[in-house]
Amino acid sequence: MNEEITKPPLYHGTDLRILKMSKEERSVFKKGCISAIDYMWQFIKPYEEERWHTINIPTRSEPCKCFGNRLSELQPILQDENDQYLYLNVRDAILCNQCRLKNNSQYLYGYTYFTTDAAKVKRYAMRAYMFGEIGKIAYRLYKAIEKMQPEK
């Protein structure tokens, strides 16, 4: 009895423009994204510092002390009538960059990743125009900096 095992197909959600780039061209573009992210990070980093702050909870009569970061302070700054998801997208970019800075193996961007999940690859393909996740981080931090208008 010789049963053949069917392997699921592997998908990669990238852009043909990126696939047509040489390895060297992709490397230069990736390094440019990382340089831009590292430069913009100086304006974002203060919002990731953790501290005690007071919050009001509707079911409690007294304010509550909580320990956490300052990212919620970006929400009013990042209000945008043309992009209702700007704040959430920037938070996602910050999380991805924090993982990259901690050398999390899923955020090193030196490899080509494949998946058997067709829905996931469609989500990847939707942001391929930004040069994948590293480009997405750079783009979203740029959009945040554009709204924040820091003095440096």
C-alpha positions, 0 to 999 in steps of 0.5 A, spaced: 500 500 500 503 506 497 499 512 499 501 518 496 502 524 501 499 531 498 503 537 501 500 543 501 502 549 496 507 554 499 505 561 498 509 568 498 505 575 498 510 579 494 511 584 489 513 582 482 517 589 482 521 586 488 522 579 485 525 582 479 530 586 483 537 583 484 539 580 491 544 587 491 538 591 489 534 588 495 539 589 500 540 596 498 533 598 499 532 594 505 538 597 508 535 604 506 528 602 510 532 600 516 536 607 516 530 611 515 527 607 521 533 608 525 533 615 524 525 616 525 526 611 532 529 617 536 522 621 535 518 615 537 522 612 542 520 616 548 513 614 547 515 607 548 518 608 555 514 605 561 512 609 567 506 610 572 500 614 570 493 615 572 487 613 568 479 614 570 475 607 570 468 609 569 466 603 574 470 606 580 470 613 583 477 614 584 482 614 579 487 608 578 494 608 578 497 603 572 504 602 569 505 602 562 508 606 556 506 612 553 503 610 546 496 612 548 499 619 548 500 618 540 492 617 539 490 624 539 496 626 535 495 621 530 488 623 528 487 623 521 480 624 517 483 620 511 486 614 515 482 612 521 487 606 522 493 611 522 494 610 530 493 602 530 498 602 524 503 606 527 502 602 534 503 595 529 509 598 526 512 600 533 511 593 535 514 590 529 520 595 530 521 593 537 521 586 535 526 587 530 531 591 535 530 585 540 533 581 534 526 576 534 528 571 529 521 573 526 523 580 525 530 580 522 528 581 514 534 577 512 530 571 509 524 569 504 518 567 508 513 562 505 506 560 508 501 555 507 495 560 509 492 563 503 489 568 507 495 570 510 499 571 503 493 575 501 494 580 507 502 580 505 501 581 498 496 587 500 502 591 503 508 588 498 508 595 494 511 598 501 517 593 500 514 588 505 514 589 512 520 593 513 518 598 508 511 598 512 514 600 518 518 605 515 512 608 511 508 608 517 513 611 522 514 616 516 506 618 517 507 618 524 513 623 524 509 627 519 503 628 523 507 629 530 512 634 526 518 634 531 522 640 531 529 636 530 
